[in-house]
Amino acid sequence: MYKMWVYMEGVRLTPIRRAPSKHRKIEDIDQKDIRISLIGAVVSKKDFEFVLDDGTGQINVICEEDTEFKEGNLVRVVGRLFTDIVQAEIVRKIDDMDMELYNKTYRLIKEYF
């Protein structure tokens, strides 16, 4: 989906698109990644930021608005990576996820692809 079109002197140019998010574990984050998707537990939460732990490490996440989840909740975060901070674009609470199955699947995909 295109976010917006760039116009110059009445001529429509190429659309500007967001970079796709790459699904990562915290230990696998590469500084070349622009947008990432992470799943983990909220370790601590304060105002518009929280610490996410996925079992391989922890990372700080900054939100533009306050979120409705609490410490201990599982969440999926999609956002832009800035060194060791993620600026969240989407934060969604995950209630019924089997983390053991997710971790096995992630390892298999990483191994074979």
C-alpha positions as CSV (number, residue, x, y, z in Angstrom):
1,M,0.0,0.0,0.0
2,Y,1.3,3.4,-0.9
3,K,1.5,5.9,1.9
4,M,1.7,9.1,-0.2
5,W,2.6,10.3,-3.7
6,V,5.3,12.8,-4.4
7,Y,4.3,15.5,-6.9
8,M,6.7,18.0,-8.6
9,E,5.3,20.6,-10.9
10,G,2.1,18.6,-11.5
11,V,3.8,15.4,-12.5
12,R,3.3,12.3,-10.4
13,L,6.6,10.7,-9.6
14,T,7.3,7.3,-7.9
15,P,5.4,6.5,-4.8
16,I,7.1,6.6,-1.4
17,R,6.8,3.3,0.5
18,R,7.8,2.2,3.9
19,A,10.6,-0.4,4.0
20,P,9.2,-3.8,4.8
21,S,9.8,-4.9,8.4
22,K,12.2,-7.9,9.0
23,H,11.1,-10.3,11.7
24,R,14.0,-10.6,14.2
25,K,15.0,-11.8,17.6
26,I,16.9,-9.2,19.6
27,E,20.2,-11.1,19.3
28,D,19.8,-11.2,15.5
29,I,19.2,-7.5,14.9
30,D,21.6,-6.1,12.3
31,Q,22.4,-2.4,12.3
32,K,21.6,-2.4,8.5
33,D,17.9,-3.2,9.4
34,I,15.6,-0.2,8.9
35,R,12.3,-1.6,10.1
36,I,12.0,-4.6,12.4
37,S,9.3,-6.8,13.9
38,L,9.8,-8.2,17.4
39,I,7.8,-10.4,19.7
40,G,8.5,-10.5,23.4
41,A,7.4,-9.8,27.0
42,V,7.2,-6.3,28.5
43,V,9.8,-6.2,31.3
44,S,9.2,-2.6,32.5
45,K,7.0,0.2,31.3
46,K,7.1,3.9,32.0
47,D,5.0,6.5,30.2
48,F,5.6,6.2,26.5
49,E,8.5,3.7,26.6
50,F,9.1,0.1,27.7
51,V,11.7,-2.6,27.7
52,L,11.0,-5.7,25.6
53,D,12.6,-9.1,26.3
54,D,12.4,-11.9,23.9
55,G,14.6,-14.4,25.7
56,T,17.7,-13.5,23.7
57,G,18.1,-10.0,24.9
58,Q,16.4,-6.7,25.8
59,I,15.7,-3.6,23.9
60,N,14.1,-0.2,24.6
61,V,11.0,0.7,22.7
62,I,9.6,4.2,22.4
63,C,5.9,4.9,21.5
64,E,4.2,8.0,20.3
65,E,1.3,7.5,22.6
66,D,0.6,5.6,25.8
67,T,-0.3,1.9,25.4
68,E,-2.8,-0.3,27.2
69,F,-0.7,-3.3,28.1
70,K,1.1,-4.0,31.4
71,E,4.4,-5.5,32.5
72,G,4.5,-9.2,31.7
73,N,2.3,-9.0,28.6
74,L,3.4,-10.5,25.4
75,V,3.5,-7.9,22.5
76,R,4.4,-7.6,18.9
77,V,6.3,-4.5,18.0
78,V,6.8,-3.2,14.5
79,G,9.0,-0.1,14.2
80,R,12.1,1.7,13.0
81,L,15.5,0.7,14.5
82,F,17.8,3.5,15.8
83,T,21.0,1.9,17.2
84,D,19.7,0.2,20.4
85,I,16.2,1.7,20.4
86,V,13.0,0.9,18.4
87,Q,10.6,3.7,17.6
88,A,7.3,1.8,17.6
89,E,4.9,2.3,14.7
90,I,2.6,-0.6,15.8
91,V,2.4,-2.3,19.2
92,R,-0.1,-5.1,19.6
93,K,-0.8,-7.2,22.6
94,I,-0.7,-11.0,22.0
95,D,-2.8,-13.1,24.4
96,D,-2.8,-16.6,23.0
97,M,0.7,-17.2,21.5
98,D,2.6,-20.4,22.1
99,M,6.1,-19.0,22.6
100,E,7.8,-22.4,22.6
101,L,6.3,-23.3,19.1
102,Y,7.2,-19.8,17.9
103,N,10.9,-20.2,19.1
104,K,11.2,-23.6,17.4
105,T,9.7,-22.2,14.1
106,Y,12.0,-19.2,14.2
107,R,15.1,-21.4,14.7
108,L,14.1,-23.7,11.8
109,I,13.4,-20.8,9.4
110,K,16.8,-19.2,10.4
111,E,18.6,-22.5,9.9
112,Y,17.2,-23.3,6.4
113,F,16.6,-19.8,4.9
